Amino acid sequence: MTDHLSDAFPRLAARVPSLRLADLPTPLEVRLLPHGADAVPIAIKRDDLTAALYGGNKVRKLEYLLQRARDRNARRVATFGTVASNHALATALYGAAQQFESVCFLSHQSRTPQAAIMLNMHLRIGTEIVRYGGSRRQRIATLRKHLAGQKTWVIPMGGTCWLGVLGHVNAGLELAEQLASGAAESPDRLYVATGTMGTAAGLALGLALAGLHTEVHAVRVSPDWIANHRALQRLMVKTALLMRRLDATIPADLVQKSRIRFRDEFFAGGYARSDAATDAAIGIAREQLGLTLDTTYSGKAMAALLHDVRQPELAGQSLLFWNTYNSRPLPATTENPGDGVRLPDEFRRYFD
């Protein structure tokens, strides 16, 4: 177990405690990607293996967010997402492991087999599933109905807030330590899917804290009203400001030192939708790199990396792929749960 943020900034760690949910450090591997007559080495950060219960990038955020719920003496945790949201399921799973009841406010998305699996998993662990949508007035009424007076700590969509971002500041420092030990060549570019932007923001800040010049390529997978360059910058500025307010040894120019590029060429027409580039990237990752990726997040980040590998001007640059997709199997299927279960009627369409 490692906590590089606590080691480097003990005053910050003392004022912002966290749980230990993840099995860290996650592996850093180098695999060869065939490229013409040659092969290009690609470093892969295996955050699909963050924990045995459920992997992926959300676990690092929940270490801070669930600790805050405990500090606030909450009885329940609540969060938001689509029906196949990895964040919503991770929150419910780890919330249950920490003895919290969970309520997830879920909205519709494109139909995928994964949606049925995720809904069945929520039913299996007893998540209170609430259909979330409609007008602003309707959404406020829904929140009041299910939250008022119930000692609930609300976690934002994707776990993205300055507190959740700290989990990936720590991840950036973790990567820097692995690079220093010789596990891989220091990358010129790091590719990561960005939905609510907390992972990309934290990595950029963490790498800057470590003194690395790696450029984070944040590949957009969410609508632009959620994920956009301006909001990403605001999130980084707020996180760095509050870190420094809690620990004056955090550099005042941390955001200026960070290197991040927002990429929206691989959105594929919508959240949880795919296109030929995404599908091809998933196939190449499976057949040539031994990775299982998804069409919603990680496949789009891999599509960006593969596009850039083909550009002659990038020849010789070292690249790293940050795998955010959970690779732990879930004990749930796509089987229709039938009547008599606590599932909003609108969500039964995902089992057709």
C-alpha positions in Angstrom: 0.0 0.0 0.0 1.3 3.4 -0.9 0.1 7.0 -0.4 2.6 9.2 -2.0 0.5 12.3 -1.5 0.6 11.8 2.3 4.3 11.0 2.3 5.1 14.2 0.3 2.6 16.5 2.0 1.9 15.2 5.5 0.2 18.4 6.6 -2.3 18.1 3.7 -2.9 14.4 4.5 -3.5 15.2 8.2 -6.2 17.7 7.2 -7.8 15.6 4.5 -7.9 12.0 5.7 -8.8 9.1 3.4 -9.9 5.5 3.6 -7.8 2.6 2.2 -9.9 1.0 -0.5 -7.5 0.5 -3.4 -4.6 -2.0 -3.8 -1.8 0.4 -4.7 0.3 0.8 -6.6 -1.5 -0.5 -9.6 0.8 -2.2 -12.2 2.7 -0.3 -14.8 3.4 -2.5 -17.8 5.0 -2.0 -21.2 3.6 -3.8 -24.2 4.6 -3.7 -27.9 2.1 -2.4 -30.4 2.8 -3.6 -34.0 3.3 -0.6 -36.2 4.2 -1.3 -39.8 7.4 -3.3 -39.9 8.3 -2.2 -36.3 6.7 -2.3 -32.9 6.0 0.7 -30.7 6.3 0.3 -26.9 3.2 1.5 -25.1 3.2 1.9 -21.3 0.0 0.9 -19.7 -1.1 2.0 -16.2 -3.4 -0.8 -15.0 -6.0 1.2 -13.0 -8.5 -1.5 -14.1 -7.0 -3.3 -11.2 -7.3 -0.7 -8.4 -9.1 -3.2 -6.1 -10.4 -6.7 -5.9 -14.0 -5.8 -5.3 -14.3 -3.5 -8.3 -11.5 -1.8 -10.3 -11.4 1.3 -12.4 -10.5 4.9 -11.7 -13.4 5.7 -9.3 -11.9 3.8 -6.4 -9.2 6.4 -5.9 -11.8 9.2 -5.6 -14.0 7.2 -3.2 -11.1 6.8 -0.7 -11.5 10.6 0.0 -15.3 10.9 -0.6 -16.4 8.0 1.6 -14.1 9.1 4.4 -15.7 12.5 4.3 -19.1 10.8 4.5 -17.9 9.0 7.6 -16.5 12.2 9.1 -20.0 13.8 8.6 -21.7 10.9 10.4 -23.7 10.0 7.4 -25.9 7.0 7.3 -26.4 6.9 3.6 -24.4 8.0 0.5 -26.1 9.2 -2.7 -24.7 9.9 -6.2 -25.6 10.4 -9.8 -25.0 8.7 -13.2 -26.5 6.9 -16.1 -27.9 3.4 -15.7 -24.5 1.9 -16.6 -22.4 4.3 -14.6 -19.2 2.8 -13.3 -19.1 5.6 -10.7 -22.6 4.9 -9.4 -22.0 1.2 -9.0 -18.5 1.7 -7.5 -20.1 4.1 -4.9 -22.8 1.6 -4.0 -20.3 -1.3 -3.8 -17.8 0.5 -1.6 -20.4 2.3 0.3 -22.0 -1.0 1.3 -18.5 -2.3 2.2 -18.2 0.7 4.6 -21.7 0.0 6.1 -23.4 2.9 4.2 -26.8 2.5 2.6 -26.8 3.8 -1.0 -29.2 5.7 -3.3 -28.3 6.2 -6.9 -30.1 8.8 -9.1 -29.8 7.3 -12.5 -30.7 8.7 -16.0 -31.1 7.0 -19.4 -28.3 6.3 -21.9 -27.8 4.2 -25.0 -28.8 0.6 -24.6 -25.9 -1.7 -24.0 -25.6 -5.2 -22.4 -23.5 -3.5 -19.7 -26.5 -1.5 -18.6 -28.5 -4.6 -17.7 -25.5 -6.1 -15.8 -25.0 -2.9 -13.8 -28.7 -2.6 -12.9 -28.8 -6.2 -11.8 -25.7 -5.6 -9.7 -27.4 -2.6 -8.0 -30.4 -4.9 -7.2 -28.1 -7.6 -5.9 -26.5 -5.3 -3.3 -29.7 -3.4 -2.3 -29.0 0.0 -3.9 -32.1 2.3 -3.9 -32.4 3.1 -7.6 -34.2 6.3 -8.5 -35.1 7.5 -12.0 -33.6 11.0 -12.3 -34.6 13.5 -14.9 -37.3 15.8 -16.1 -37.5 19.6 -15.5 -35.4 21.4 -12.9 -38.5 21.5 -10.6 -39.0 17.8 -11.0 -35.4 17.0 -10.2 -35.4 19.1 -7.1 -38.6 17.4 -5.9 -37.0 14.0 -6.5 -34.0 15.0 -4.5 -36.1 16.3 -1.6 -38.2 13.2 -1.5 -35.2 10.8 -1.3 -32.7 12.9 0.7 -34.4 15.2 3.1 -33.8 14.3 6.8 -32.1 11.0 6.0 -28.5 11.8 7.0 -27.2 11.3 3.4 -23.9 12.5 2.1 -24.2 13.4 -1.5 -21.3 12.6 -3.8 -21.3 14.5 -7.2 -21.5 12.9 -10.6 -18.4 10.9 -11.4 -17.0 11.7 -7.9 -15.6 14.8 -9.3 -15.0 17.7 -6.9 -11.7 19.0 -5.5 -11.7 16.3 -2.8 -12.2 13.5 -5.3 -9.5 14.9 -7.6 -6.9 14.4 -4.8 -7.2 10.6 -5.4 -5.6 11.2 -8.8 -3.1 13.8 -7.6 -1.9 10.8 -5.6 -2.0 8.6 -8.7 0.2 11.1 -10.6 2.8 10.9 -7.8 2.5 7.1 -7.8 3.2 7.0 -11.5 6.2 9.3 -11.0 7.7 6.9 -8.4 7.2 3.9 -10.7 8.9 5.8 -13.6 11.8 6.7 -11.3 12.3 3.1 -10.4 12.7 2.2 -14.1 9.3 0.5 -14.7 8.9 2.4 -18.0 10.3 5.3 -19.9 8.9 8.7 -18.8 6.1 9.4 -21.2 5.8 12.4 -23.4 2.0 11.9 -23.6 -0.5 10.2 -21.3 -3.9 9.3 -22.7 -6.9 9.0 -20.4 -10.7 9.1 -20.9 -12.4 12.1 -19.3 -16.1 12.1 -18.4 -16.4 14.5 -15.4 -12.7 15.4 -15.7 -11.6 14.6 -12.1 -9.1 11.9 -13.2 -7.4 13.9 -15.9 -7.3 17.0 -13.7 -5.7 15.1 -10.8 -3.2 13.4 -13.0 -2.0 16.6 -14.5 -1.6 18.2 -11.1 0.1 15.2 -9.6 2.6 14.9 -12.5 3.4 18.6 -12.1 4.0 18.1 -8.4 6.4 15.4 -9.3 8.3 17.7 -11.7 7.4 15.6 -14.8 6.7 17.2 -18.2 4.2 14.6 -19.4 1.3 16.1 -21.3 -2.0 14.6 -20.2 -4.4 14.1 -23.2 -7.9 14.2 -21.7 -10.2 12.4 -24.3 -13.7 13.6 -23.9 -16.5 11.0 -23.5 -19.3 13.2 -22.0 -21.4 16.0 -23.5 -19.7 19.3 -23.7 -21.9 20.8 -21.1 -20.3 18.4 -18.7 -16.8 18.1 -20.1 -15.1 21.1 -21.6 -11.8 22.9 -21.5 -13.0 25.9 -19.4 -14.6 23.7 -16.7 -11.4 21.5 -16.6 -9.3 24.6 -15.9 -11.7 25.8 -13.2 -11.5 22.4 -11.5 -7.7 22.3 -11.6 -7.5 25.9 -10.3 -9.9 25.2 -7.4 -8.2 21.9 -6.4 -4.7 23.5 -6.4 -6.0 26.5 -4.5 -7.6 24.4 -1.7 -4.6 22.1 -1.5 -2.3 25.1 -1.0 -4.8 26.6 1.5 -4.5 23.4 3.6 -0.7 23.0 3.1 1.4 26.0 2.2 4.2 23.8 0.8 2.0 23.1 -2.3 3.4 25.3 -5.1 1.4 28.4 -5.9 2.0 28.0 -9.6 1.0 24.3 -9.7 -1.6 24.8 -12.4 0.8 26.8 -14.6 3.3 24.0 -14.3 0.8 21.3 -15.3 0.5 20.2 -18.9 -2.9 19.0 -20.2 -4.6 19.0 -23.6 -8.4 18.5 -24.0 -9.3 16.2 -26.9 -12.8 16.1 -28.2 -12.3 14.5 -31.7 -13.2 11.0 -30.4 -16.6 11.6 -28.8 -18.2 9.2 -31.4 -21.5 11.1 -31.5 -22.5 10.7 -27.9 -22.0 9.3 -24.4 -22.0 5.5 -24.4 -22.1 5.5 -28.2 -19.4 4.0 -30.4 -18.1 4.5 -33.9 -15.7 2.7 -36.3 -12.6 4.2 -34.7 -13.7 3.2 -31.2 -14.6 -0.3 -32.2 -11.3 -0.7 -34.1 -9.4 0.5 -31.0 -11.1 -1.9 -28.7 -10.3 -4.8 -31.1 -6.6 -3.8 -31.4 -6.3 -3.4 -27.7 -7.8 -6.9 -27.2 -5.8 -8.7 -29.9 -2.4 -6.9 -29.7 -2.2 -5.5 -26.2 -4.3 -8.0 -24.2 -6.6 -5.4 -22.8 -10.4 -5.4 -22.4 -11.8 -1.9 -23.0 -15.3 -0.4 -23.2 -17.0 1.7 -25.8 -18.0 4.4 -23.4 -14.7 5.5 -21.9 -11.5 3.6 -22.4 -12.0 2.6 -26.0 -12.2 6.3 -27.0 -9.0 7.1 -25.2 -7.3 4.2 -27.0 -8.7 5.5 -30.3 -6.9 8.8 -29.6 -3.6 7.1 -28.8 -3.8 4.9 -32.0 -4.6 7.9 -34.1 -1.6 9.8 -32.8 0.8 6.8 -33.1 0.2 7.0 -36.9 1.3 10.6 -37.1 4.9 10.8 -38.5 5.7 13.9 -36.4 5.2 11.9 -33.2 7.7 9.2 -34.2 10.0 8.4 -31.2 7.7 9.9 -28.6 6.9 7.7 -25.6 3.2 7.1 -24.9 1.3 5.9 -21.9 -2.3 4.6 -21.8 -4.2 5.0 -18.5 -6.7 2.2 -18.3 -9.7 3.4 -16.3 -12.0 0.4 -17.1 -12.9 -2.1 -14.4 -11.6 -5.6 -15.3 -13.0 -7.3 -12.2 -15.8 -9.7 -13.1 -19.3 -8.9 -11.7 -21.5 -11.6 -10.3 -24.5 -10.4 -12.3 -26.0 -11.1 -15.7 -28.2 -9.4 -18.3 -31.2 -11.6 -17.2 -34.5 -9.7 -16.7 -35.1 -9.4 -13.0 -38.8 -9.8 -13.5 -41.6 -8.1 -11.6 -41.7 -7.5 -7.9 -38.2 -5.9 -7.6 -37.5 -2.3 -6.7 -36.6 -1.1 -10.2 -38.2 2.0 -11.9 -40.4 0.8 -14.7 -38.6 3.1 -17.2 -35.4 1.0 -16.7 -36.9 -2.3 -17.7 -36.2 -1.4 -21.3 -32.5 -2.2 -20.8 -33.4 -5.9 -20.3 -35.2 -6.2 -23.7 
